[in-house]
Amino acid sequence: MTSARNFVRAGRKIVAIGRNFSEHARELGNAVPTAPFFFLKPTSSYVASPGKIEIPRNCVVHHEVELGVVIGKTGRDIPAGAAWEHVGGYALALDLTARNLQDEAKKKGLPWAASKGFDTFTPVGPFIPASAIPDPHKVRLWIEVGGQLRQDGMTDAMIFQIPQLIEHVSSIMRLEEGDLVLTGTPKGVGPIQAGQRVVAGLESQGQELSRIEFDAVARS
């Protein structure tokens, strides 16, 4: 479990689930998926709170607040019924996207890696033990940008729940202790500009378990 608690330093990959909230898929004009799909982000994109989010030149950077599942036990071909045995804990995270680069890549049928993989594009909070969140499908996620509430949603709106996600991903690649699975974002994504303050929170059973804060700065 040491690698799980130190997932930012010890984790080997970030697995991000796409379009796992139907209203978010629709707000971007995307079809609602009928099966889970995911993409990978580099661990070099992690930045811990409090910290700075870098806004690259000529990029329209959008925030996506997410519940991250920290893998606590390595496994492959994990059935949904055994998925919880592999959950070590959780973390509040942001999946940042250079939306203009993503839109351009999608039009050309190219991968999204560049739009998701910039340094500081996965801001995260500290490890939350699994025992602190009795039901991860009843978690509130919210984010404010420049003092304005942008996203405020519950994880019960996930299309595919955590056991299904772990089963799907592990059927393709081994999930290792310390890996982070980002489970999708509620509606309300929008731009972050240099000079703005970004604050996000995670609540379970009415208790705030994590709050992360970042200053957005222009990438030099």
N, C-alpha and C positions, 0 to 999 in steps of 0.2 A: 504493500500500500504506500510505501515511501515515494515511488514514482508518481502515483496518483496525486498525492498531496503536493508534490513539486512538479505538477504537470507542465508548467510554463517552461521549466528548464529541462525536464526529463522526457516530455512527450515527443513522439517521433512524427506525428501527423495531426492535422486538423481536418476532420471530415465534416463538410457543411451540407446539410440537407436543403434542397431547393424547393420553394413553393409549397411549404408544408402547412400554410394557412391559406384557405381559399380566398379570403378577402384581399390578402396581399397579392396573390397571383392575379386577381382580377384588376387591382388598381394599376398594375403595370401592363395590362392587356395580354396577359399570358393565360394559356389554358390551364385548368385545374388538373393536376396529374392524377392518373389512375393507379400508379405504382410509385414507390419512393424513387427519387434519383438524387445524386449527390455530386459534389466536386471537391477537390482538395485545395487546401491553402497551406502555404509554407509556415513552419513554426517561427521563422524569422519575422513574421508579421505580428507576433505578439508584442503588446506593450501593456505593462501593468499600471494600475491606478494607484495613486494619482500620476498622471503623465501627460504627454503631448501627442496629439494626433497630427500627423503631417499631411497637408493638402498639396498634392503634386500639381505642378503647373499645367494648365489647360485641362484639368480634370474636374468634372462635376461629381463630387463625392457624396454619396448617400449613406445614412445610418440605417442599420437594421439591428434592433435589440433582440437578443436570443438567450434561451436557456441552454447552457452547455452541459453535456453529460461527460463526466470524466471516467474513463475506463479504469477499473480497479483490478481486473483479472484478464490476462491474455486469453484469447480464444478465436477459433475459426469455425464456421458453420454452426453458429450458436442458434438454437431454436428459440422462438419467442418466449416459450415457457420457462427457459433458463436464463433469460436476458438479465434479470435483476441480479443474478449472482455475479455478473460482470460489471455492475455499476459501482464505482468506488465513491462517487460524490458528484457534485455539480459546481458550476461557476456561472456567474453572470458575464455575458460577453456581447460585444458588438461585432457584426460582420459588415465591414465597410466596403463599399463598391464604387469604383469609378464608373458611374452609370453611363456616361457618354461612350467610354471605351467598350463597356459591355454591350450596349446597343449596337455599336458598329460591328463588333465581333459576331453578334447574333445574326445581323443582316448578311454577313459574309459566310456564315456557317462555320466560324472559327471558334476555338476554345475561349473560355472566359478567364483564363489564368492571370493575364496581365491586369484585368480590371479588379481582381480580388486579392492580388498577392503583394501589393506594395508594403514596404516597411510601415509599421504602426496600424495596419488595416485589420488587426484583430485585438482591439482593446479588451482586457479581461480584468475581472475581480479575483479575489482570493478563493481558494478551495473551500467548498461547503460540504461537510460530511453528509453522506446519504441519509443518515439518521435524523438530520435536521429538517428534512423535507419529506414528511410522511407520504404525500401524494404529489409527485412532480407534474401531474396533469391538472393541478389546481394551484398554479403559481401565477402571480401577477407580475408582468414585465412592463416597465415604463421608461421613457426617455424624454428629457427636456433638452432643447438646444436654444441657447441664448435666452433662457428663462421661459421658453414657450413649450408646453407639453405637446409632443409630436406623436408618440405611440403610447398606448395604454391598453394592454390586452391580457387575456388569460390563456394559459397553455392548454386548457380544455378544448380550444378551437383547433388543435392540431388535427390534420387529416390522418396522418399515420402516427400512432403513439410510439413511445420509446422502445418497447419490446420489438415491434415490427421493424423499426429503423435498425436496431442492432442485428436482428436476424438478416435483414437485407444486406447491410454493409459487410457483415462477416461472411456472407455467402460468396463474396467477391474477393475480399482481402482480409487478412488477419487483423483483428483489433488488438492492440497491445496496451499494456498497463501504461497509463499516462497520456494516451491519446484523448483528444477532445472531439466529441460529436456535437455540432451545432444543430439544433433541432428545428430551426425555422423562425420566422418573424411575423408578428401581427401587422395589420394594415397601418398606414401612416408614415411610411418611409419618406425621407426628404433630404434636402441638401444641408451640408455643413460647410461653413465658410471660415476662412482664417480669421481669428479674432473672437470667435464664439466659444462659449463655455458649454461643454457637453456633460450632462449629469444623467445617470441611469440607475434604476433600482430594481430589486427582486424581492417580492414578498410572498410568504407562505403562512397561511392561517392568520392573516392580519399582522404578521410580524415581519419587519424589514430585516432580511438576512444579508443583504449586500447592497452597497451603494458605491458607484464608481464615478470618478470625476476626471475630466480631461480638458485641456485647452487646445483648441485647433490653431495650428500655426502653418504658415506657408513653408513648403519644403524648399530648403535652400540648395 
